[in-house]
Amino acid sequence: MSVELFDSHLQSRRFVTKSVLDINRPFEHVHDIARHTAKALKRPLRNPTPQSCVRFSRDALAYGEFIQGYRDSYTGDPRLLEDSARQMMNAVARDPLFAVAHAILSFVCTKLRFEIDPSRSWLEKTEFHCQRALELDPALPEGHVAKAVLFWGLSKNFQHIEAISELKRALSLQKNLPHAYSRLGTILAHIGLLDHSRAMFERGRPFDPGKTISHSIAQAYLWSGEYEVALDEVEKWRADDPTNKYAIHFALDLAILNRRMGRS
């Protein structure tokens, strides 16, 4: 196993460590990695809390299923989303106390129901795994994000206030949740708070792996009347994810607006 910390600003490595990974003890080297990271960042290393000790499963196979499923949990591809749900189900079947896996599974089931397959079974899974995640860990940030996504959907009649409250709770527990900022920005745009929406999208930028802003900010640009900026963002969105239905939807909106205004 090799772990590398790379400084994208200085374009240099901060540290590289290699070790032999024992599948029966997959977390054996976690504390050494944390110590190296804290030293490189010149930050104090906090003692682990009881919650952080049980955040991830100690069952190597359950953890492996979780990692594979998490990788595809934010995609819009129906096949990959179904694979993600299956792998998360395998993870919680092997380790029923795996709170984060329950939370991400709830989120994936919500996406499957809302965007792809509106069958009742997905809703039941969404509600069960969200509740289970927060029963296991009431302070689990991903659990509160999953609950917000559930609140802000057709099954709950888009409960804006409740969803916003859950997302703020998640971000108070953990700041580096880019999806939470994006979802909050989207909800704020839908209720007309466009300046607040754009600010929330911007706040999520530092926590995105590529330091890029969520393409969903296009809706705030569009509804603010900034059509050229919105079009530029939508074109980037479609280049990154050609089949994304929201990018296609906003592209059509902009095309209709351009036609009405006599633009080519």
NUNULO-913347 format. One record per residue (C-alpha): x, y, z. Coordinates in steps of 0.05 Angstrom, whole numbers, plus 32768, in hexadecimal, padded with zeros to 4 digits. Layout:
BEGIN
X/Y/Z
...
END
This chain:
BEGIN
8000/8000/8000
801A/8045/7FEE
7FFE/8087/8008
8014/80CB/7FED
8002/8111/8003
800A/8142/7FC9
8008/818E/7FD0
7FE3/81A6/7F91
7FF7/81EF/7F9F
8041/81E2/7FA4
803E/81A7/7F74
8068/817C/7FA1
8062/813F/7FCD
805C/814A/8017
8067/8102/802A
8064/80BB/800E
805E/807D/8039
805C/8034/8025
8047/7FF8/804E
802F/7FB1/8046
7FE3/7FAC/804C
7FC8/7F72/8074
7F80/7F65/805C
7F6F/7F4B/80A1
7F87/7F8C/80C1
7F77/7FC2/808C
7F7A/7FFD/80BC
7FBB/7FEA/80DE
7FE1/8025/80BE
7FAB/805B/80C6
7FCA/807D/8102
800F/8080/80E0
7FF0/80A0/80A3
7FCA/80D2/80CE
800A/80E3/80F3
8031/80EF/80B2
7FF7/8119/8096
7FF2/8144/80D5
803D/8150/80D5
803E/8164/808B
8004/8194/8095
8021/81AE/80D7
7FE0/819F/80FB
7FD6/817E/813E
7FBF/8136/813C
7F80/812F/8165
7F71/80F0/818C
7F3B/80C7/8169
7EF5/80CE/8185
7ECA/8091/8193
7EA0/80A1/8156
7EDC/80A6/8127
7EF5/8062/813F
7EB6/8040/8124
7EAA/806C/80E7
7EC2/8037/80B6
7EB9/7FEC/80BB
7EF2/7FC1/80D4
7ED9/7F8A/80A6
7F09/7F8F/806B
7ED6/7F72/8039
7E9F/7FA1/8051
7ECE/7FDC/804B
7EE3/7FC5/8005
7E9A/7FC2/7FEE
7E8E/8007/800C
7EC9/8026/7FE8
7EB4/8008/7FA5
7E6C/801F/7FB0
7E80/8065/7FC8
7EA8/8071/7F88
7E69/806E/7F5E
7E37/808B/7F90
7E36/80D0/7F70
7E30/80BB/7F27
7DF3/80C5/7EFD
7DFD/8083/7ED7
7DC4/8054/7EEA
7DEF/8015/7EE3
7E26/8031/7F0F
7DF4/804A/7F43
7DD5/8005/7F47
7E1A/7FE7/7F4F
7E28/8019/7F86
7DE8/8006/7FAB
7DF8/7FBC/7FA5
7E3E/7FC6/7FC1
7E25/7FF1/7FFA
7DF1/7FBC/800A
7E29/7F88/800C
7E50/7FB5/803C
7E17/7FBD/806E
7E04/7F74/8068
7E4B/7F61/807D
7E4D/7F97/80B2
7E08/7FAF/80C9
7E29/7FE3/80F6
7E4C/8006/80BC
7E2A/804A/80C4
7E4B/806F/808A
7E39/8037/805A
7DF0/803C/8070
7DF1/8087/8064
7E0F/8082/801E
7DE0/8049/800D
7DA6/8075/8021
7DC0/80AD/7FF4
7DC9/807D/7FB9
7D83/8060/7FC1
7D67/80A7/7FC0
7D8B/80B6/7F7F
7D72/8074/7F61
7D2A/8084/7F74
7D29/80CE/7F63
7D52/80CD/7F23
7D4A/8087/7F05
7D18/8056/7F23
7CDE/8072/7F4D
7CCB/802F/7F6C
7CB5/802B/7FB4
7CEC/7FFB/7FC8
7D22/8031/7FBF
7CFD/8060/7FED
7CF7/802C/8023
7D42/801D/801E
7D51/8067/8020
7D2A/8073/805F
7D43/8034/8082
7D8D/803E/8076
7D8A/8089/8085
7D68/807A/80C8
7D99/8042/80D7
7DD6/806E/80C8
7DBF/80A3/80FA
7DAB/8070/812E
7DF2/8055/812B
7E11/809A/812C
7DE5/80D7/8138
7E20/8104/8128
7E30/80E4/80E5
7E36/811C/80B1
7E25/80EE/8076
7DE8/80D7/809C
7DCE/811E/809F
7DDD/8129/8055
7DB6/80E9/8045
7D7C/8103/806F
7D7D/8146/804B
7D7C/8124/8007
7D40/80FB/801F
7D1C/8139/8038
7D28/815E/7FF7
7D05/812D/7FC9
7CC1/811B/7FAD
7CB2/80EA/7FE4
7CB7/8122/8018
7C9A/8159/7FEC
7CDD/817F/7FEA
7CE1/8195/8032
7D12/81CF/8029
7D1A/81E5/8072
7D25/819F/808C
7D57/818F/8056
7D7E/81D0/8061
7D80/81C2/80AB
7D9C/817C/80A1
7DD1/8196/8070
7DE7/81CD/80A0
7DEB/8198/80D7
7E17/816D/80AA
7E46/81A7/809A
7E4B/81BB/80E4
7E64/8174/80F1
7E93/8171/80B5
7EA7/81AA/8086
7EC4/8183/804C
7E84/8169/802E
7E80/8185/7FE7
7E3E/8161/7FD8
7E1D/8182/8014
7E31/81C7/7FFB
7E18/81B6/7FB5
7DD5/819C/7FCE
7DCD/81D8/7FFB
7DDC/8206/7FC0
7DA9/81E3/7F96
7D72/81E8/7FCA
7D81/8232/7FD6
7D7D/823F/7F8B
7D39/821C/7F87
7D1C/8249/7FBE
7D36/8288/7F9D
7D72/8298/7FCA
7DA0/829C/7F8F
7DD9/82C4/7FAF
7DDA/8294/7FEA
7DD8/825A/7FBA
7E15/8272/7F94
7E3A/827F/7FD4
7E2D/8238/7FEC
7E46/821B/7FAA
7E85/8244/7FB2
7E8F/822D/7FF9
7E91/81E5/7FE1
7EC8/81F2/7FAD
7F04/81E9/7FDC
7EEC/81A4/7FF0
7EE3/818A/7FA9
7F1E/815D/7F94
7F29/8189/7F56
7F1B/81CA/7F7B
7EE3/81D6/7F49
7E9E/81F1/7F56
7E62/81C4/7F4E
7E43/81C8/7F09
7DFF/81CE/7F2B
7E0E/8218/7F36
7DF6/821F/7EEE
7DAF/8223/7F08
7DC0/825F/7F34
7DE0/8282/7EF8
7DA4/8272/7ECC
7D6F/828A/7EFD
7D99/82C9/7F0B
7D95/82DA/7EC1
7DE0/82CF/7EB5
7DD4/82A6/7E77
7E1B/82A8/7E5A
7E3A/8290/7E9B
7E04/825B/7EA2
7E10/8242/7E5C
7E5B/823E/7E67
7E50/8215/7EA7
7E1D/81E7/7E84
7E4E/81DA/7E4C
7E84/81C6/7E7E
7E51/819A/7EA1
7E3E/8176/7E60
7E87/816D/7E4E
7E94/814C/7E92
7E54/8123/7E93
7E33/8120/7E4E
7DF6/80F7/7E65
7DE6/8120/7EA3
7D9C/8130/7E9D
7DA1/8171/7EC5
7DD7/818C/7E97
7DAB/817A/7E5B
7D6F/819B/7E7C
7D93/81DD/7E8A
7DB1/81DC/7E44
7D6B/81D7/7E27
7D52/8210/7E54
7D8B/823C/7E3B
7D7E/8229/7DF3
7D35/823C/7DFA
7D47/827E/7E1B
7D79/828E/7DE4
7D45/8280/7DAF
7D12/82AC/7DD0
7D44/82E5/7DD5
7D55/82DD/7D8B
7D9B/82C0/7D96
7DB8/8289/7D6C
END
